[in-house]
Amino acid sequence: MKKRYLVATHGELAKGFQSSLNILADKGNSIEIINAYVTDEDYTSQIVEFIQSVEQDEQAIIFTDLFGGSVNQRVLAEVLTQKKENIFIISNANLAILLTLIVGSEEEKLTDALISDAIEESQVRLVQTSMPTEDETFF
């Protein structure tokens, strides 16, 4: 099943994710991006265009940067309006979740369980900065 990806963020974070995906996995060109609020243009039409372009036999994930932020609210409103059940929305996206889902699940059908597992594995972590004891390691 073909998968489509959109990253929509405030400012040029989406462009940064695209650049990082290219460097790490040569997958930056497999995502579409919206860098919201970098111009005075309303980005809603780009969201609508992406949602409408997702075919019934495809799956899509829209990544946003902040849960409840204006970009996330517009994405959610448009997905609900279009009634596309084959589109998932992930907020508070980070590079780890993009890599996990874009590279890691190329062949698998996206499900709520698969996405939840990927989110769990992609959580932010506190890195200890004290020297480990003889029984511990950094990683």
N, C-alpha and C positions, 0 to 999 in steps of 0.2 A: 504494500500500500504506500503510495507516495505521501511524503510528509512535507509540510511547508512551515516555515518559521518566520515570525516577525518579532523584532525587538523594538519597542517604543519606549523612549525615555525622555526625561527632561534634559535639555542641553545635548551635548554631543557624546553622552555616555554610550548610546547605541552604536555610534561610529567607532568608539573605542573597543566595545565588545567585538565588533566585526573585525577590526584590525587584529585583536588578540587571537580570535578564532583562526584567522589566516596564518598567523605566526605559529601557533601551537598545533593546529590540525589541518591547515589548508582548507578550512570549511567556512571562512568568512563570506565567501560569495554565495553560499547556500542559504543565507538569511537575508531578509529584507529589513530595512531599518527606517525608523522615524526618529529624527532628532527634533523633538518638540521645543517650541519657544526660542529657536535660534533666529527666527525671522518673525515678522508680524503676521504671516499667513496662518490660517487655521489648518491644523493637521488632521482634522476629523475626516475629511474626504479621503485621505490616504488610508486611514483605518477602514473606512467603509469599502473602499476599492479592494483592499486585501481580503476582507471577510467575504465579499461577494465573489471573489475569484477562486475561493476554495471550493472545489467540486465535491459532490456527494461521496465519491470513491476515494477521497483524500482525507488526511488528518492534518490538523495545524495546531501549533502552539504559538500563542502571543505572550511574549515576556515583557513585563513592565517593571519599572524600577521601584516604585513605592506603592504599597497597598493603601488604597484610599486616596492616593494622589490624583491630581486632575487627569493625567494621562491614563491611569488605571481606570478611573471612573468612566472616561469616554470609551475605552476599549470594552469594558463590561456592558455599558449601555448599548453599544452597537452590536455586540455579539448576542445579547438578549433580544434586541429588536429584529435581527436577522434570523433568529431561532436556528442557529447552526449548532447541532449537538456534537459535531465532529471537530470542534475547536475548543482547545483547552487554554486557560489563562493562568499564567504563573506570575505572581507579583513578588517584589523584593528579590528580583533575579540577580544572580551573581555569575561570574565566569564559570565557576564549577558546575552549576546546574545546566548552563548552556552546553558546555563540553559533554557532560554526562548524557544529556538527551539528544543532542545533535549527532555526536559521534558514537555514543554507546548504544543507542537503540535504533540504528539504521534499519535493521531487518525486522525488529519486533513491532507489533501493533501497540500503539499507545493505549494505556488503560489508566484509570485512576490509581490503581495499586502500583503500577510501574512508575508512574510520575511521583507518587508519594514516597516510594523507596528512593528514587533519585534525589528528591528534595531532602530526605533524611541524610543521605550520604554527602550532600553538598552544603551542609550547615557551616556557618562561620565557626571558627575555633580559636580559643585562646592558646597562644603558643607560649610555653613556659620559657622564661629567659634565665632561669637559674641553672647552674651546672647540675647535670644528673648525678645521682649517686652511682656507685659501681654496679648496682642491680638494675638501673634504669638506662634507657637510651633516649635520644632526642625524638625519634620517630617510631 
